[in-house]
Amino acid sequence: MIQQNIDDFGSRARQWKEARDIVYNVINCSKPWSARCAGFPSAPVSFVVSSPIFRLRPKDCRIIDGHTRLGVAAGDHAAIVWPLLCGLAKAKYYLLLCDQILGEEAERIGLISLAVEDAELDAKAVEIATRLAEGAQSAIRWTKYALNNWLRAMGPTFDGVAGARVLRFSGPEVKEGLASHLEKRKPAFPPAPPL
């Protein structure tokens, strides 16, 4: 996908639209849900599992946003969700440096709701989903709607960084980022042009 975005403007434009559709549809979805994630999600999937009312991960999971390691701006959900969940200082640290966060640390800083033992993950997700389903639906949905206004207010930030991210796919940094990843070596990024 990265190579296709490097090579084809139409692919970049399509991915920008799809990313916007995913983010805004998730924000505007009235139905509450909880997400349990045991694997290593891609960026769009990562938004879907970082946006529900409750986010569950195993205690020993690794969360990494590797966009800048690939020479691409962290321009999907991370720009709007991470600062709200864990604060601007932690969001900058993890998004700019691509450091991994283990499940217990992610819970401590607020990036996820709960870090549970792997064996308990499914049962806890079902318990939370059941409690949501059995709760007062209008009250839960309107509360979710009100809380998601924080995300809606960040729409211009998301739109701007998503556009910049798409633009960066035509630059030299992403080519070096992809090559270094495929060759399993440290990237040697070229000097950055002015913003």
C-alpha positions as a printed Julia matrix, in Angstrom:
195×3 Matrix{Float64}:
   0.0     0.0    0.0
   2.82    2.41   0.83
   4.54    1.72  -2.51
   1.23    2.17  -4.31
   0.75    5.53  -2.59
   4.27    6.57  -3.55
   3.67    5.66  -7.2
   0.08    6.74  -7.8
  -1.67   10.04  -7.03
  -5.1     8.41  -7.44
  -4.21    5.87  -4.76
  -3.15    8.67  -2.38
  -6.36   10.62  -3.02
  -8.5     7.5   -2.53
  -6.74    6.65   0.74
  -7.23   10.23   1.99
 -10.98   10.0    1.3
 -11.23    6.55   2.88
  -9.36    7.72   6.0
 -11.67   10.72   6.35
 -14.73    8.51   5.85
 -13.55    6.03   8.5
 -12.73    8.71  11.06
 -15.9    10.77  10.65
 -18.19    7.74  10.38
 -16.76    6.28  13.59
 -17.07    9.64  15.39
 -20.68   10.06  14.21
 -21.8     6.48  14.84
 -24.45    6.68  17.55
 -24.16    3.07  18.68
 -21.76    2.5   21.59
 -19.24   -0.31  21.41
 -16.2    -1.65  23.16
 -13.17   -3.02  21.32
 -10.77   -5.73  22.26
  -7.59   -5.94  20.26
  -5.1    -8.75  20.65
  -3.23   -8.26  17.39
  -1.19   -5.48  15.87
  -3.62   -3.2   14.01
  -2.9    -1.06  10.99
  -3.6     2.68  11.16
  -7.29    2.64  10.08
  -8.01   -0.37  12.28
  -6.12    1.34  15.08
  -8.52    4.29  14.91
 -11.52    2.01  15.08
 -10.15    0.28  18.2
  -8.98    3.52  19.83
 -12.31    5.31  19.39
 -14.93    3.21  21.16
 -16.22    3.94  24.63
 -13.94    1.26  26.08
 -10.64    0.03  24.64
  -9.26   -3.27  25.95
  -5.84   -4.74  25.25
  -3.72   -7.49  26.82
  -1.27   -6.32  29.51
   1.67   -7.52  27.43
   0.54   -6.04  24.11
   2.72   -3.59  22.22
   1.24   -0.41  20.76
   3.38    1.44  18.24
   2.47    4.18  15.81
   5.3     3.89  13.29
   4.32    6.56  10.8
   7.31    8.84  11.29
   9.67    5.82  11.16
   8.34    5.28   7.63
   8.76    8.95   6.72
   5.02    9.73   6.84
   3.2    12.11   9.18
   1.02   10.45  11.83
  -1.96   11.93  10.05
  -4.79    9.56  10.69
  -6.59    9.21  14.0
  -3.5     9.8   16.11
  -3.47   13.56  15.59
  -6.9    13.93  17.19
  -7.35   10.91  19.44
  -4.0    10.43  21.16
  -3.74   13.96  22.67
  -7.27   13.62  24.08
  -6.57   10.17  25.52
  -3.07   10.51  26.96
  -2.26   14.21  26.8
  -0.27   16.26  24.3
   3.15   15.61  25.88
   2.81   11.81  25.78
   1.2    11.9   22.33
   4.12   13.91  20.95
   6.65   11.6   22.6
   5.17    8.37  21.26
   4.08    9.66  17.83
   7.31   11.51  17.0
   9.72    8.83  18.27
   7.7     5.69  17.43
   8.46    4.17  20.83
   6.38    1.17  21.8
   3.93    1.3   24.68
   3.12   -1.85  26.61
  -0.48   -2.51  27.63
  -0.11   -1.62  31.31
   1.63    1.67  30.47
  -1.03    2.43  27.84
  -3.69    1.99  30.52
  -1.75    4.11  33.01
  -1.48    7.08  30.61
  -5.07    6.71  29.37
  -4.41    5.5   25.82
  -6.54    2.42  26.49
  -9.31    1.85  29.02
  -8.15   -1.47  30.46
  -5.14   -3.73  30.18
  -6.14   -7.24  31.2
  -4.52  -10.65  31.17
  -4.67  -12.18  27.7
  -6.78  -15.09  28.94
  -9.37  -12.63  30.35
  -9.59  -10.38  27.3
 -12.58  -11.96  25.55
 -14.61  -12.4   28.74
 -13.98   -8.79  29.81
 -14.93   -7.49  26.35
 -18.19   -9.48  26.43
 -18.92   -8.27  29.97
 -18.5    -4.63  28.97
 -20.49   -5.05  25.74
 -23.28   -6.74  27.7
 -23.38   -3.93  30.25
 -23.57   -1.38  27.41
 -26.35   -3.36  25.69
 -28.35   -3.65  28.92
 -27.94    0.03  29.84
 -30.23    2.97  29.1
 -29.64    3.23  25.35
 -30.71    6.84  24.82
 -28.68    8.04  27.79
 -25.59    6.1   26.66
 -25.89    7.23  23.04
 -26.42   10.91  23.92
 -23.5    10.78  26.35
 -21.34    9.26  23.62
 -22.54   11.94  21.2
 -21.67   14.71  23.66
 -18.23   13.28  24.42
 -17.46   12.83  20.72
 -17.86   16.59  20.28
 -14.26   16.73  21.53
 -13.31   14.72  18.43
 -15.57   16.73  16.13
 -13.91   19.93  17.35
 -10.58   18.48  16.22
 -11.88   17.98  12.65
  -9.79   20.8   11.13
  -6.66   19.37  12.79
  -7.41   15.94  11.36
  -8.2    17.29   7.88
  -5.0    19.34   7.79
  -2.66   16.61   8.96
  -4.38   13.97   6.79
  -3.79   16.18   3.75
  -0.16   16.73   4.74
   0.26   13.0    5.21
  -1.03   12.32   1.69
   1.3    15.0    0.3
   4.28   13.4    2.04
   3.75   10.16   0.1
   5.17   12.01  -2.91
   8.32   13.03  -1.03
  11.71   11.36  -0.57
  11.31   10.54   3.14
   8.64    7.89   2.63
  10.73    6.23  -0.1
  13.67    5.96   2.28
  11.4     4.9    5.14
   9.89    2.07   3.13
  13.27    0.97   1.74
  14.86    0.89   5.2
  11.9    -1.1    6.56
  12.09   -3.66   3.75
  15.89   -3.87   4.07
  15.64   -4.07   7.9
  18.04   -1.18   8.48
  17.98    2.2   10.15
  16.63    4.9    7.8
  18.89    7.68   6.52
  16.33   10.4    5.85
  17.24   13.3    3.54
  17.12   16.89   4.85
  13.57   18.16   5.24
  12.22   20.87   2.95
  10.63   23.89   4.65
   7.03   23.5    5.82
